[in-house]
Amino acid sequence: MANITLPDGHVKQHPKGITAGTVLADTHSGAEENPIAAKIDGHPADLSCTISSDCSLEPIFANSEEGLEIMRHSAAHVLAQAILRLFPETKLAIGPPTSEGFYYDVDSPYRLTEVDSPHRSPHRLTEEDLPKIEAEMATIASEKQPFQRTELPAAQAQAEATEKGDTYKAELIRDLRNQTHITARAGDERKRPPQTTTVSSYTNGNFTDLCRGPHVPHTGAIGAFKLLYVAGAYWRGSENNPMLQRIYGTTFPTKKQLDEYLRLREEAKIRDHRRLAKELDLYSTDELVGPGLVLWHPKGGRIRTIIENFWRDEHYKHGYEIVYTPHIGRLELWNKSGHTSFYRESMYAPMQIEDQQYQIKPMNCPFHIQIYKAHKHSYREFPIRWAELGTVYRYEKTGVLHGLLRVRGFTQDDAHIFCRLDQLDQEIQNVLNFTLHILRTFGFDDFEVALSTQPDKFVGQQENWGKSILALRRALAASKLNYVTQEGEGAFYGPKIDVNIRDSLNRIWQCTTIQLDFNIPERFDMTYTGSDDQEHRPIMIHRALMGSIERFFGCLIEHYGGAFPLWLAPVQALVIPITERHSQRAEEVRSQLTKSGIRAEADTRSEKVGRKIREATKQKIPYMLIIGDREVETGQVSVRTYKQGDTGPVNPQELIESMTRQAGEKR
């Protein structure tokens, strides 16, 4: 008999060899939701997995994060099976789940419309093929084919894949068997994992695919699914390999959840910052200037200036000093910091100046170190907080550039804090509170937080690591933030906290990083004189709140759909005269607004007022002030807002006071 510990702590005895699904079916009989998989001693497993010894057992439900991943992985198998039914000559590559769905990379030699033609010509799959593939998936789902796991010797599996012409699968198995060395992250050593001697595969119906699993019980349990689009993807991410077709899809436990996802996806297209930026004339990129290099237009520049001025003011209020550093430095600096050893692939080639090589900067931190080392420091000076809006340059392949979200030149809202170990709790707490204040001001209230702890390979003293991780935990607890712990996922030079934001479309954006560093103080021999008159190493905290101005601005555009709150709007009010004879009064009102600090313009073109209002609405200008005969006579303006429409006449001074108050409240 096996003693099986259930989530409620009860222990039940069952005969050895019983399946996880049988135990859970007995436990959850009559429940509204049935498990789709299980956890045995904390490890995900199929419901068909047999239990041969004492263990803990938990159900995995479709609506959980793990359950959704399993369901999407199973849907990827059904997608591959459907493709092979329609395109028998297709070669399969890989098909993993993703955070929003799943995909499968395939090498298909012809289009669906050519299947029955005796003269097929090579052609990649297109989105025109998706409806019929999706229909075939629905057929497979209706067949409720069980997923059955099999394990084979890796050599046999490789031979069988080669014999069938599954070249991509054969290559994967070969690499699993041979496991060439893995280059670990900076500071780690090269390590060779154990060789793989067996591989697992899953069969449903007449379809078998190399897979680690687990899967849902049968193909009917893949939920409500939808194929989304087709894209190109190099095999294993290398441009030296063949270009495959990547078919993206998604699935959810219910059709209602799928419909909501698809609605938000369509809304995301409408809010795409690249499209809105063009409509609102915020920024552009230019091939002659170079891909991934942003040209800020006047309106975008105005918003950026507002963001940066707010950022500077708040940093001064929170005890930071602002520094400025060059865009290039001698290559020797980057050698000493370790960037040329561990970050080379993201750096541009050095440039020769006289007899020295210089490097355009990918990071700001080495410059801040040199400012620190410009003179000696005492323990009484700490903490030292320095911040910089520092523009850095990193090499990104053209294919991954994406509007403002992935660029080659960007401005980090960077800061470095130097403190003593006994100050660490308070400094981390201060940074977290500052982070939440900044992000909430910009309209974000929903956060995902993660603490990454000590990896196997690390620098610094074990004692400092332990104390630092405890300090991070205490700061998170004091901030009342829910967080997950990513054990062993910290950098080799220190633990970190990541604070990501959820936008109005329920999407997660990478944002704040608070990173402790025991490495750079050692590399640069940074010291301070302690109360004992001895030399000590400071603890260094790297900190970026918004990440980069460019990426954060792109996020803001999409979060607000281009309709910025009043304090961020590049034009807060547009004065619109009904006819030319009202233009003088319109200019007077505009001047009155401008002198009061309101960002105002007047549209005195000889166009119909309806067109002016439509264009101002399209520009998402918060306030439109209409002036006609009645307004000239009364000295008032008729107000129309972007969000509410007509709100009636008001005295300009009263409006100025209301707008000033609203903008001051950052809304």
C-alpha positions as CSV (number, residue, x, y, z in Angstrom):
1,M,0.0,0.0,0.0
2,A,1.1,3.6,-0.6
3,N,0.4,6.4,1.9
4,I,-0.8,9.4,-0.2
5,T,-0.9,12.8,1.5
6,L,-3.7,15.0,0.1
7,P,-3.7,18.9,0.1
8,D,-5.9,19.1,3.2
9,G,-3.3,17.0,5.1
10,H,-5.2,13.8,5.2
11,V,-3.3,10.6,4.4
12,K,-5.1,7.9,2.5
13,Q,-3.8,4.4,1.7
14,H,-4.2,3.0,-1.8
15,P,-2.7,0.0,-3.5
16,K,0.5,0.6,-5.3
17,G,0.1,1.1,-9.0
18,I,-3.1,3.2,-8.7
19,T,-3.2,6.2,-11.0
20,A,-3.1,9.8,-9.7
21,G,-6.4,10.4,-11.7
22,T,-8.2,7.6,-9.8
23,V,-7.2,8.9,-6.4
24,L,-8.2,12.5,-7.4
25,A,-11.5,11.4,-9.0
26,D,-12.4,9.8,-5.7
27,T,-11.4,12.9,-3.7
28,H,-13.1,15.3,-6.0
29,S,-16.3,13.4,-6.9
30,G,-19.1,15.8,-7.2
31,A,-16.8,18.9,-7.5
32,E,-17.7,21.6,-10.0
33,E,-14.2,21.3,-11.7
34,N,-12.3,18.2,-12.4
35,P,-8.5,18.1,-12.4
36,I,-6.7,17.9,-15.7
37,A,-3.3,16.8,-14.2
38,A,-1.7,16.2,-10.9
39,K,1.3,17.1,-8.8
40,I,3.2,14.2,-7.2
41,D,5.6,15.3,-4.6
42,G,5.4,18.8,-6.1
43,H,6.1,17.7,-9.7
44,P,3.5,18.0,-12.5
45,A,2.4,14.6,-13.8
46,D,-0.3,13.1,-16.0
47,L,-3.5,11.8,-14.3
48,S,-2.6,8.4,-15.8
49,C,0.7,8.4,-13.9
50,T,0.9,5.4,-11.5
51,I,1.9,5.8,-7.8
52,S,4.3,3.3,-6.6
53,S,5.4,4.7,-3.2
54,D,4.4,7.1,-0.4
55,C,3.9,10.6,-1.8
56,S,2.0,13.8,-1.7
57,L,-0.7,14.4,-4.3
58,E,-2.4,17.6,-5.5
59,P,-4.8,18.3,-8.3
60,I,-4.0,20.7,-11.1
61,F,-7.0,22.5,-12.5
62,A,-7.4,24.1,-15.9
63,N,-7.9,27.6,-14.4
64,S,-4.6,27.6,-12.6
65,E,-1.4,28.9,-14.1
66,E,0.1,25.4,-14.3
67,G,-3.1,23.9,-15.6
68,L,-3.4,26.5,-18.3
69,E,0.2,25.8,-19.4
70,I,-0.5,22.0,-19.6
71,M,-3.7,22.6,-21.5
72,R,-1.9,24.9,-24.0
73,H,0.9,22.4,-24.4
74,S,-1.7,19.7,-25.3
75,A,-3.4,22.1,-27.7
76,A,0.0,22.5,-29.5
77,H,0.1,18.7,-30.0
78,V,-3.5,18.8,-31.5
79,L,-2.4,21.6,-33.8
80,A,0.6,19.5,-35.0
81,Q,-1.7,16.5,-35.5
82,A,-4.2,18.6,-37.5
83,I,-1.4,20.0,-39.7
84,L,-0.1,16.5,-40.5
85,R,-3.6,15.3,-41.4
86,L,-3.9,18.1,-43.9
87,F,-0.3,18.4,-44.9
88,P,1.2,14.9,-44.6
89,E,4.6,16.0,-45.9
90,T,5.1,18.6,-43.2
91,K,8.1,18.2,-40.9
92,L,7.5,19.2,-37.2
93,A,10.0,21.1,-35.1
94,I,8.9,22.3,-31.7
95,G,5.5,23.3,-30.1
96,P,5.7,24.7,-26.6
97,P,3.1,26.6,-24.5
98,T,3.6,30.4,-24.0
99,S,2.3,32.9,-21.5
100,E,-0.6,33.7,-23.8
101,G,-1.1,30.5,-25.7
102,F,1.0,28.1,-27.8
103,Y,2.7,27.7,-31.1
104,Y,4.2,25.1,-33.3
105,D,7.1,25.5,-35.7
106,V,6.7,23.5,-38.9
107,D,8.4,23.1,-42.2
108,S,5.5,22.8,-44.7
109,P,6.3,22.5,-48.5
110,Y,2.9,23.5,-49.9
111,R,-0.4,25.3,-49.3
112,L,-3.7,23.7,-48.3
113,T,-5.2,24.8,-51.6
114,E,-2.6,22.7,-53.4
115,V,-3.1,19.5,-51.5
116,D,-5.2,17.9,-54.2
117,S,-3.2,19.2,-57.1
118,P,-0.8,16.8,-58.9
119,H,1.6,19.7,-59.5
120,R,2.2,21.1,-56.0
121,S,4.7,24.0,-55.9
122,P,6.6,24.8,-52.7
123,H,4.8,27.4,-50.7
124,R,4.8,28.4,-47.0
125,L,1.6,28.1,-44.9
126,T,-0.3,31.4,-44.7
127,E,-3.1,32.7,-42.5
128,E,-5.6,31.7,-45.2
129,D,-4.9,28.1,-44.2
130,L,-5.7,28.6,-40.5
131,P,-9.6,28.2,-40.6
132,K,-9.3,24.7,-42.1
133,I,-6.5,23.7,-39.7
134,E,-8.6,25.0,-36.8
135,A,-11.6,22.9,-38.0
136,E,-9.4,19.8,-38.1
137,M,-8.3,20.6,-34.6
138,A,-12.0,20.7,-33.6
139,T,-12.5,17.3,-35.1
140,I,-9.6,15.8,-33.2
141,A,-10.9,17.4,-30.0
142,S,-14.3,15.8,-30.5
143,E,-12.6,12.4,-30.8
144,K,-11.3,12.7,-27.2
145,Q,-8.2,10.7,-28.0
146,P,-6.3,9.8,-24.8
147,F,-2.7,11.1,-24.4
148,Q,-0.5,8.1,-23.6
149,R,3.1,8.5,-22.5
150,T,5.9,6.2,-23.7
151,E,9.6,6.2,-22.9
152,L,12.2,4.9,-25.3
153,P,16.0,4.6,-25.3
154,A,17.2,7.9,-26.8
155,A,19.3,6.1,-29.4
156,Q,16.3,4.1,-30.6
157,A,14.1,7.3,-30.7
158,Q,16.8,9.1,-32.7
159,A,17.1,6.2,-35.2
160,E,13.3,6.1,-35.6
161,A,13.0,9.8,-36.2
162,T,15.9,9.7,-38.7
163,E,14.2,6.8,-40.5
164,K,10.9,8.6,-40.8
165,G,12.6,11.8,-42.1
166,D,11.8,13.8,-38.9
167,T,15.0,15.7,-39.2
168,Y,14.2,18.4,-36.6
169,K,13.2,15.8,-34.0
170,A,16.2,13.7,-34.7
171,E,18.4,16.7,-34.2
172,L,16.8,17.5,-30.8
173,I,17.2,13.9,-29.6
174,R,20.8,13.8,-30.8
175,D,21.6,17.0,-28.8
176,L,19.8,15.6,-25.8
177,R,22.0,12.5,-26.0
178,N,25.2,14.4,-26.5
179,Q,24.5,17.4,-24.3
180,T,27.3,19.7,-25.4
181,H,28.6,22.1,-22.7
182,I,26.4,25.0,-21.6
183,T,28.0,28.4,-21.2
184,A,26.5,29.7,-17.9
185,R,25.9,33.3,-17.2
186,A,28.6,35.8,-16.3
187,G,30.8,34.6,-13.5
188,D,29.7,31.0,-13.7
189,E,31.9,28.1,-15.0
190,R,31.2,25.9,-17.9
191,K,29.3,22.8,-16.9
192,R,28.2,19.6,-18.6
193,P,24.8,18.1,-17.7
194,P,24.4,14.4,-17.6
195,Q,23.7,12.7,-20.9
196,T,20.1,11.8,-21.7
197,T,19.7,8.0,-22.1
198,T,15.9,7.9,-22.5
199,V,13.3,10.2,-24.0
200,S,9.6,10.4,-23.6
201,S,6.9,10.8,-26.2
202,Y,3.1,11.2,-26.2
203,T,0.7,9.4,-28.5
204,N,-2.9,10.4,-29.2
205,G,-4.7,8.6,-32.0
206,N,-2.2,7.9,-34.7
207,F,0.0,10.9,-33.8
208,T,3.1,10.7,-31.7
209,D,5.4,13.5,-30.7
210,L,8.6,13.8,-28.7
211,C,7.5,15.5,-25.4
212,R,8.4,15.8,-21.8
213,G,4.7,16.3,-20.7
214,P,2.5,16.2,-18.8
215,H,-0.7,16.5,-20.8
216,V,-4.5,16.7,-20.3
217,P,-6.2,13.3,-20.2
218,H,-7.5,13.5,-23.8
219,T,-7.8,15.8,-26.8
220,G,-11.3,16.9,-25.7
221,A,-9.8,18.7,-22.7
222,I,-7.9,21.3,-24.6
223,G,-10.5,24.0,-23.9
224,A,-11.8,26.7,-26.2
225,F,-9.1,27.4,-28.8
226,K,-8.3,29.8,-31.6
227,L,-5.5,29.9,-34.1
228,L,-4.2,33.5,-34.4
229,Y,-1.5,34.1,-37.0
230,V,1.5,32.7,-38.9
231,A,5.0,34.1,-38.6
232,G,8.5,33.1,-39.6
233,A,11.0,31.7,-37.2
234,Y,14.5,30.4,-37.7
235,W,15.1,26.9,-36.5
236,R,16.5,27.1,-33.0
237,G,16.7,30.9,-33.3
238,S,19.7,31.0,-35.6
239,E,19.6,32.9,-38.9
240,N,22.0,30.3,-40.3
241,N,19.2,27.7,-40.0
242,P,16.1,27.1,-42.1
243,M,13.2,29.5,-41.8
244,L,10.1,27.7,-40.5
245,Q,6.5,28.7,-40.2
246,R,5.4,29.4,-36.6
247,I,1.7,29.0,-36.2
248,Y,0.4,30.8,-33.1
249,G,-2.8,29.9,-31.2
250,T,-4.3,30.2,-27.8
251,T,-6.8,28.3,-25.6
252,F,-8.7,28.9,-22.4
253,P,-10.8,26.7,-20.2
254,T,-14.0,28.4,-21.4
255,K,-15.3,30.1,-24.5
256,K,-16.1,33.2,-22.4
257,Q,-12.5,33.5,-21.3
258,L,-11.3,33.0,-24.9
259,D,-13.8,35.6,-26.2
260,E,-12.5,38.1,-23.6
261,Y,-8.9,37.4,-24.6
262,L,-9.7,38.0,-28.2
263,R,-11.6,41.2,-27.4
264,L,-8.5,42.5,-25.5
265,R,-6.3,41.4,-28.3
266,E,-8.3,43.4,-30.8
267,E,-8.2,46.3,-28.4
268,A,-4.4,45.9,-28.1
269,K,-4.2,46.3,-31.9
270,I,-6.2,49.5,-31.7
271,R,-3.9,50.7,-28.9
272,D,-0.6,49.6,-30.6
273,H,1.8,52.4,-29.7
274,R,3.3,52.4,-33.2
275,R,0.0,53.2,-34.8
276,L,-1.1,55.7,-32.2
277,A,2.3,57.4,-32.2
278,K,1.9,58.1,-35.9
279,E,-1.6,59.4,-35.5
280,L,-0.7,61.6,-32.6
281,D,2.7,62.6,-34.1
282,L,4.8,61.6,-31.1
283,Y,7.9,59.9,-32.6
284,S,9.3,58.1,-35.6
285,T,12.2,56.0,-36.8
286,D,14.0,56.5,-40.0
287,E,16.0,54.0,-42.1
288,L,18.5,56.7,-43.1
289,V,19.1,57.4,-39.4
290,G,19.1,53.7,-38.5
291,P,16.6,51.1,-37.2
292,G,15.9,51.2,-33.5
293,L,17.0,54.8,-33.1
294,V,14.1,57.0,-32.0
295,L,13.3,60.5,-33.3
296,W,11.2,62.3,-30.8
297,H,8.7,64.8,-32.4
298,P,7.6,67.9,-30.6
299,K,4.6,66.4,-28.9
300,G,6.4,63.3,-27.9
301,G,9.3,65.5,-26.7
302,R,6.8,67.5,-24.7
303,I,5.5,64.4,-22.9
304,R,9.1,63.1,-22.4
305,T,10.1,66.4,-20.8
306,I,7.1,66.3,-18.4
307,I,8.1,62.7,-17.4
308,E,11.7,63.6,-17.0
309,N,11.0,66.8,-15.0
310,F,8.7,64.9,-12.7
311,W,11.3,62.2,-12.4
312,R,14.0,64.7,-11.4
313,D,11.8,66.6,-8.9
314,E,10.8,63.4,-7.2
315,H,14.4,62.1,-7.0
316,Y,15.5,65.4,-5.3
317,K,12.6,65.1,-2.9
318,H,13.7,61.5,-2.1
319,G,17.3,62.3,-1.3
320,Y,19.0,61.6,-4.6
321,E,21.6,63.7,-6.3
322,I,21.5,63.7,-10.1
323,V,24.7,63.1,-12.1
324,Y,25.6,63.1,-15.8
325,T,28.1,60.9,-17.6
326,P,29.6,60.6,-21.1
327,H,28.2,58.4,-23.9
328,I,31.6,56.8,-24.5
329,G,34.4,55.6,-22.3
330,R,37.8,53.9,-22.8
331,L,37.5,50.2,-23.5
332,E,39.7,49.5,-20.5
333,L,36.8,50.7,-18.2
334,W,34.5,48.1,-19.7
335,N,37.2,45.4,-19.4
336,K,37.5,46.2,-15.7
337,S,33.7,46.2,-15.1
338,G,33.5,42.8,-16.8
339,H,31.1,44.0,-19.5
340,T,33.4,43.0,-22.4
341,S,33.7,39.5,-21.0
342,F,30.0,38.9,-20.1
343,Y,28.0,41.3,-22.2
344,R,30.0,41.5,-25.4
345,E,27.2,40.3,-27.7
346,S,25.1,43.3,-26.7
347,M,27.8,45.9,-27.2
348,Y,28.8,47.7,-30.3
349,A,32.3,47.5,-31.7
350,P,34.9,49.8,-30.1
351,M,36.0,53.0,-31.8
352,Q,39.6,54.2,-32.2
353,I,40.4,57.6,-30.9
354,E,44.1,58.5,-31.3
355,D,45.9,55.5,-29.8
356,Q,43.1,54.4,-27.5
357,Q,40.0,52.3,-28.0
358,Y,36.7,53.7,-26.8
359,Q,33.4,52.0,-26.2
360,I,29.9,53.5,-26.6
361,K,28.2,52.7,-23.3
362,P,25.8,49.9,-22.8
363,M,25.5,50.7,-19.0
364,N,25.8,53.7,-16.8
365,C,27.1,52.0,-13.6
366,P,30.9,52.0,-14.3
367,F,30.8,55.8,-14.7
368,H,29.0,56.1,-11.3
369,I,31.7,54.0,-9.8
370,Q,34.4,56.4,-11.0
371,I,32.5,59.3,-9.6
372,Y,32.5,57.4,-6.3
373,K,36.2,56.8,-6.5
374,A,37.0,60.4,-7.1
375,H,37.5,60.9,-3.4
376,K,37.5,58.9,-0.2
377,H,34.3,58.2,1.8
378,S,33.4,57.8,5.4
379,Y,30.6,55.7,6.9
380,R,29.0,59.0,7.9
381,E,28.3,59.9,4.3
382,F,26.1,56.9,3.7
383,P,23.7,56.2,2.1
384,I,24.8,57.9,-1.2
385,R,22.1,58.0,-3.8
386,W,23.0,59.0,-7.4
387,A,20.6,59.0,-10.3
388,E,20.9,59.6,-14.0
389,L,18.8,59.7,-17.1
390,G,21.6,58.0,-19.0
391,T,21.3,57.1,-22.7
392,V,22.9,53.8,-23.5
393,Y,23.3,51.8,-26.7
394,R,22.9,48.0,-27.1
395,Y,23.1,45.9,-30.1
396,E,19.8,44.3,-31.1
397,K,19.1,42.4,-34.3
398,T,16.9,44.2,-36.8
399,G,14.3,41.4,-36.6
400,V,13.6,41.9,-32.9
401,L,13.3,45.7,-33.0
402,H,9.8,46.7,-32.1
403,G,8.7,50.4,-31.9
404,L,9.7,51.9,-28.6
405,L,9.7,48.5,-26.8
406,R,12.9,47.1,-28.3
407,V,15.4,49.7,-29.6
408,R,19.1,50.2,-30.0
409,G,19.4,53.5,-28.1
410,F,17.4,54.2,-25.0
411,T,17.5,56.3,-21.8
412,Q,17.6,54.4,-18.5
413,D,16.1,56.0,-15.5
414,D,19.1,54.7,-13.7
415,A,20.3,55.1,-10.1
416,H,22.9,53.6,-7.8
417,I,22.8,53.5,-4.1
418,F,25.9,52.9,-1.9
419,C,25.2,51.9,1.7
420,R,26.3,50.0,4.7
421,L,24.9,46.5,5.4
422,D,23.1,47.9,8.5
423,Q,21.3,50.5,6.2
424,L,20.2,47.9,3.6
425,D,16.7,47.3,5.1
426,Q,15.8,50.9,5.1
427,E,17.2,51.6,1.6
428,I,15.4,48.7,0.0
429,Q,12.2,49.8,1.8
430,N,12.7,53.4,0.5
431,V,13.3,52.2,-3.0
432,L,10.1,50.0,-3.0
433,N,8.0,52.9,-1.6
434,F,9.5,55.2,-4.2
435,T,8.8,52.7,-6.9
436,L,5.2,52.3,-6.0
437,H,4.8,56.1,-5.7
438,I,6.2,56.7,-9.2
439,L,4.2,53.9,-10.9
440,R,0.9,54.7,-9.2
441,T,1.3,58.3,-10.3
442,F,1.5,57.1,-13.9
443,G,-1.7,55.2,-13.4
444,F,-0.5,51.6,-12.5
445,D,-1.9,49.9,-9.4
446,D,-1.6,46.2,-10.1
447,F,1.9,44.7,-9.7
448,E,3.6,41.4,-10.1
449,V,6.7,41.1,-7.8
450,A,9.4,38.5,-7.7
451,L,12.4,38.0,-5.4
452,S,15.3,36.2,-7.0
453,T,17.7,34.5,-4.6
454,Q,21.3,33.2,-4.5
455,P,22.3,31.0,-7.4
456,D,24.8,28.0,-7.1
457,K,27.6,30.1,-8.4
458,F,28.0,33.5,-6.7
459,V,30.5,36.1,-5.6
460,G,30.7,37.8,-2.3
461,Q,30.5,36.5,1.3
462,Q,27.8,33.9,2.1
463,E,26.9,35.9,5.3
464,N,26.2,39.0,3.2
465,W,24.0,37.1,0.8
466,G,22.0,35.7,3.6
467,K,21.5,39.1,5.3
468,S,20.7,40.8,2.0
469,I,18.0,38.3,1.0
470,L,16.5,38.6,4.5
471,A,16.6,42.4,4.1
472,L,14.8,42.1,0.7
473,R,12.1,39.9,2.2
474,R,11.6,42.3,5.1
475,A,11.2,45.2,2.8
476,L,8.7,43.4,0.6
477,A,6.7,42.4,3.7
478,A,6.7,46.0,5.0
479,S,5.4,47.2,1.6
480,K,2.6,44.6,1.9
481,L,3.4,43.4,-1.6
482,N,2.5,39.8,-2.7
483,Y,5.5,38.3,-4.3
484,V,6.9,35.0,-5.6
485,T,10.3,33.7,-4.8
486,Q,12.5,32.5,-7.7
487,E,15.0,30.3,-5.9
488,G,18.5,30.5,-7.3
489,E,17.5,32.9,-10.1
490,G,19.5,35.9,-8.8
491,A,22.5,37.1,-10.7
492,F,25.9,35.8,-9.7
493,Y,26.7,39.2,-8.2
494,G,23.6,39.6,-6.0
495,P,19.9,39.0,-5.3
496,K,17.2,41.2,-6.8
497,I,13.6,42.3,-6.7
498,D,11.6,42.8,-9.9
499,V,8.4,44.8,-9.9
500,N,6.3,44.4,-13.1
501,I,3.1,46.3,-13.9
502,R,-0.3,45.2,-15.3
503,D,-1.8,47.6,-17.7
504,S,-5.5,48.4,-18.6
505,L,-5.5,45.4,-21.0
506,N,-4.4,43.0,-18.3
507,R,-0.9,42.7,-19.8
508,I,2.3,42.4,-17.8
509,W,5.1,44.8,-18.6
510,Q,8.7,44.4,-17.3
511,C,9.4,47.5,-15.3
512,T,11.4,48.1,-12.0
513,T,14.5,46.2,-11.0
514,I,16.2,46.5,-7.7
515,Q,19.5,44.6,-7.9
516,L,22.1,44.2,-5.2
517,D,25.7,43.9,-6.3
518,F,28.7,42.4,-4.4
519,N,30.8,42.1,-7.5
520,I,31.5,45.6,-8.8
521,P,32.6,47.0,-5.4
522,E,35.1,44.2,-5.4
523,R,36.3,44.6,-9.0
524,F,36.8,48.4,-8.5
525,D,38.2,48.1,-5.0
526,M,35.5,50.4,-3.6
527,T,35.9,51.2,0.0
528,Y,34.8,53.5,2.8
529,T,36.3,54.2,6.2
530,G,34.2,52.7,9.0
531,S,33.6,53.8,12.5
532,D,36.5,51.4,13.5
533,D,38.8,53.4,11.2
534,Q,39.2,50.3,9.0
535,E,38.4,50.0,5.3
536,H,35.1,48.3,4.3
537,R,33.3,47.5,1.1
538,P,30.0,49.3,0.5
539,I,26.9,47.5,-0.8
540,M,25.8,48.7,-4.2
541,I,22.2,48.8,-5.3
542,H,21.4,49.1,-9.0
543,R,17.9,50.5,-9.5
544,A,15.8,51.4,-12.5
545,L,12.1,52.4,-11.8
546,M,10.7,52.8,-15.3
547,G,13.4,50.7,-17.0
548,S,13.8,53.0,-19.9
549,I,12.0,56.2,-21.0
550,E,11.3,54.8,-24.4
551,R,9.8,51.5,-23.3
552,F,7.9,53.1,-20.5
553,F,6.5,55.7,-22.9
554,G,5.4,53.0,-25.3
555,C,3.6,51.3,-22.4
556,L,1.9,54.5,-21.4
557,I,0.6,55.1,-24.9
558,E,-1.0,51.6,-25.0
559,H,-2.2,51.8,-21.3
560,Y,-4.1,55.0,-22.0
561,G,-4.8,54.3,-25.7
562,G,-3.2,57.6,-26.5
563,A,-5.7,59.5,-24.3
564,F,-3.2,60.7,-21.7
565,P,-4.3,62.1,-18.4
566,L,-4.4,65.9,-18.3
567,W,-1.0,66.3,-16.6
568,L,0.8,64.3,-19.4
569,A,-1.2,65.5,-22.4
570,P,1.1,67.4,-24.8
571,V,-1.8,69.8,-25.7
572,Q,-4.1,70.2,-22.8
573,A,-6.6,72.5,-24.4
574,L,-7.4,73.5,-28.0
575,V,-9.3,76.8,-28.5
576,I,-11.6,76.6,-31.5
577,P,-13.2,79.7,-33.1
578,I,-16.4,79.0,-35.0
579,T,-15.6,81.5,-37.7
580,E,-12.7,83.8,-38.6
581,R,-14.3,86.8,-36.8
582,H,-13.9,84.8,-33.5
583,S,-10.2,84.1,-34.0
584,Q,-9.0,87.2,-32.1
585,R,-10.9,86.2,-29.0
586,A,-9.7,82.6,-29.4
587,E,-6.1,83.9,-29.4
588,E,-6.8,86.0,-26.3
589,V,-8.1,82.9,-24.5
590,R,-5.2,80.8,-25.7
591,S,-2.8,83.4,-24.4
592,Q,-4.6,83.5,-21.0
593,L,-4.3,79.7,-20.7
594,T,-0.7,79.6,-21.7
595,K,0.3,82.4,-19.3
596,S,-1.4,80.3,-16.5
597,G,0.7,77.3,-17.4
598,I,-1.8,75.4,-19.5
599,R,-0.5,73.9,-22.6
600,A,-2.9,75.4,-25.1
601,E,-3.2,76.0,-28.8
602,A,-5.7,77.7,-31.0
603,D,-7.0,76.3,-34.3
604,T,-7.7,79.4,-36.4
605,R,-7.8,77.6,-39.8
606,S,-10.6,78.5,-42.1
607,E,-12.2,75.1,-41.7
608,K,-15.7,74.2,-40.5
609,V,-15.9,73.9,-36.7
610,G,-17.2,70.3,-37.0
611,R,-14.0,69.2,-38.7
612,K,-11.9,71.0,-36.2
613,I,-13.6,69.2,-33.3
614,R,-13.3,65.8,-35.1
615,E,-9.6,66.3,-35.6
616,A,-9.1,67.5,-32.0
617,T,-11.0,64.4,-30.8
618,K,-8.8,62.2,-33.0
619,Q,-5.8,63.8,-31.4
620,K,-7.4,62.9,-28.0
621,I,-7.0,66.5,-26.7
622,P,-8.5,66.6,-23.2
623,Y,-10.3,70.0,-23.5
624,M,-11.8,71.8,-26.6
625,L,-12.9,75.3,-26.0
626,I,-15.4,76.6,-28.5
627,I,-15.9,80.3,-29.1
628,G,-18.7,81.8,-31.1
629,D,-20.8,85.0,-31.0
630,R,-22.4,84.0,-27.6
631,E,-19.0,83.3,-26.0
632,V,-17.6,86.6,-27.3
633,E,-20.5,88.5,-25.8
634,T,-20.5,86.7,-22.4
635,G,-16.7,86.3,-22.1
636,Q,-17.1,82.6,-21.5
637,V,-16.0,79.5,-23.5
638,S,-18.1,76.4,-24.3
639,V,-16.3,73.4,-23.1
640,R,-16.1,70.0,-24.8
641,T,-13.9,67.3,-23.2
642,Y,-12.5,64.2,-24.9
643,K,-14.1,61.8,-22.4
644,Q,-17.5,63.5,-21.7
645,G,-18.4,65.6,-24.7
646,D,-20.2,68.9,-24.2
647,T,-20.1,70.1,-20.6
648,G,-21.4,73.7,-21.1
649,P,-20.2,77.3,-20.9
650,V,-17.7,78.4,-18.2
651,N,-15.6,81.4,-17.4
652,P,-12.0,80.9,-18.7
653,Q,-10.5,81.8,-15.2
654,E,-12.6,79.2,-13.5
655,L,-11.6,76.6,-16.2
656,I,-7.9,77.5,-15.6
657,E,-8.3,76.9,-11.9
658,S,-10.1,73.6,-12.4
659,M,-7.5,72.4,-15.0
660,T,-4.6,73.5,-12.9
661,R,-6.0,71.6,-9.9
662,Q,-6.6,68.5,-12.0
663,A,-3.2,68.5,-13.5
664,G,-1.6,69.1,-10.1
665,E,-3.3,66.0,-8.8
666,K,-1.6,64.1,-11.7
667,R,-4.9,62.9,-13.3
